[in-house]
Amino acid sequence: MAKLIYFCGHAGTGKTTLARRAVARLHAATGESFCLLDKDTLYGTFSARVMGLLTGDPNDRDSPTYLDHLRDQEYAGLVDVASENLALDVNVLVVGPFSREVRAHTLHSGQAYPVPAGTRTRVVWVDLDEDVARQRIIARADRRDDWKLAHWEAYRSRRFVPEPRDYPELVRYDNTGQDEARFTALIDELLKP
């Protein structure tokens, strides 16, 4: 059965870069197809248009309007696209914060968003020091991060950091630097049955 691997974590932790790097390595190790689905790529333009109409700010990803009325639909649609691929026996890497679902222990089990029966699901939580993540957010200069940077204390108060002992279902990855041995260990862990 196909594999579903989530790459989750907060803004600036390098989830997308890590997932892109993992696709090639996973394909080389298994000879199987892997599809990469990133929430921002799939819904960025759509959500910008909707938020521009609703709040006047196309870059808004932090207001109650977005968080209460659009966020969950983006995630559900993202996993629906993943499910279509999984049903065709195509492995999928999904990139998005998913912090609510991770916090509730519902992502790895398929309770948050249904996937085809028998799907082998793994959830990678990408860790990065908050100050380093903030510097990366500043460096990438994405307008969707403007609110976070302007209201860092409010943003950081909702940042969820899962304690390893409380979240044994997560595969933890410290994304500080480009450590090849640590990356190889991550790939090995993701390939375990």
Residue pairs with C-beta under 8 A, 6 or more apart in sequence:
1 89
1 116
1 118
1 119
1 120
2 85
2 86
2 88
2 89
2 90
2 91
2 92
2 116
2 119
2 120
3 91
3 92
3 119
3 120
3 121
3 122
3 190
4 82
4 86
4 91
4 92
4 94
4 115
4 119
4 120
4 121
4 122
5 19
5 22
5 91
5 92
5 93
5 94
5 121
5 122
5 123
5 124
5 190
6 93
6 94
6 95
6 96
6 98
6 107
6 108
6 121
6 122
6 123
6 124
7 15
7 16
7 18
7 19
7 22
7 93
7 94
7 95
7 96
7 124
7 126
8 15
8 96
8 97
8 98
8 99
8 102
8 107
8 123
8 124
8 125
8 126
9 15
9 97
9 99
9 125
9 126
9 127
9 128
9 175
10 97
10 99
10 128
10 133
10 159
10 160
11 97
11 133
11 137
11 145
11 148
12 128
12 132
12 133
12 134
12 135
12 136
12 137
12 140
12 145
13 126
13 127
13 128
13 133
13 136
13 175
14 126
14 128
14 136
14 175
15 95
15 96
15 97
15 126
16 38
16 40
16 95
18 124
18 126
18 173
18 175
19 36
19 38
19 93
19 95
20 36
21 183
22 93
22 186
22 187
22 190
23 34
23 36
23 93
25 183
25 187
26 32
26 34
26 91
26 93
26 187
26 190
26 191
27 33
27 34
29 187
29 191
30 91
30 191
32 91
33 90
33 91
34 90
34 91
34 92
34 93
35 82
35 85
35 90
35 91
35 92
35 93
36 92
36 93
36 95
37 78
37 81
37 82
37 85
37 92
37 93
37 94
37 95
38 95
38 96
39 74
39 75
39 78
39 94
39 95
39 96
39 97
40 95
40 96
40 144
42 74
42 77
42 78
42 81
43 74
43 77
43 78
44 144
47 61
47 66
47 70
47 74
48 58
48 59
49 58
50 70
51 57
51 58
51 59
51 60
51 61
51 65
51 66
51 70
52 58
54 65
54 69
55 63
55 65
55 66
57 63
59 143
59 144
59 146
59 147
60 66
60 147
61 144
61 147
62 147
62 148
62 151
62 155
63 147
74 96
75 96
75 98
75 101
75 112
75 113
76 113
78 94
78 96
79 94
79 112
79 113
79 114
79 115
80 113
82 92
82 94
82 115
83 114
83 115
83 116
85 91
85 92
86 92
86 115
86 116
86 119
87 116
98 107
98 112
98 123
99 159
99 160
101 107
101 112
101 113
102 123
102 125
102 160
102 162
102 167
102 170
103 160
103 162
104 112
105 167
105 169
106 112
107 113
107 121
107 123
108 121
108 122
108 123
108 169
108 170
109 121
109 169
110 119
110 121
115 121
120 193
122 171
122 190
123 169
123 170
123 171
124 170
124 171
124 172
124 173
124 186
124 190
125 162
125 167
125 170
125 171
125 172
125 173
126 173
126 175
127 161
127 172
127 173
127 174
127 175
128 136
128 174
128 175
128 176
129 176
130 156
130 159
132 176
134 149
134 152
137 145
137 148
137 149
138 149
147 155
148 155
162 170
164 170
164 172
171 186
171 189
171 190
173 182
173 186
174 182
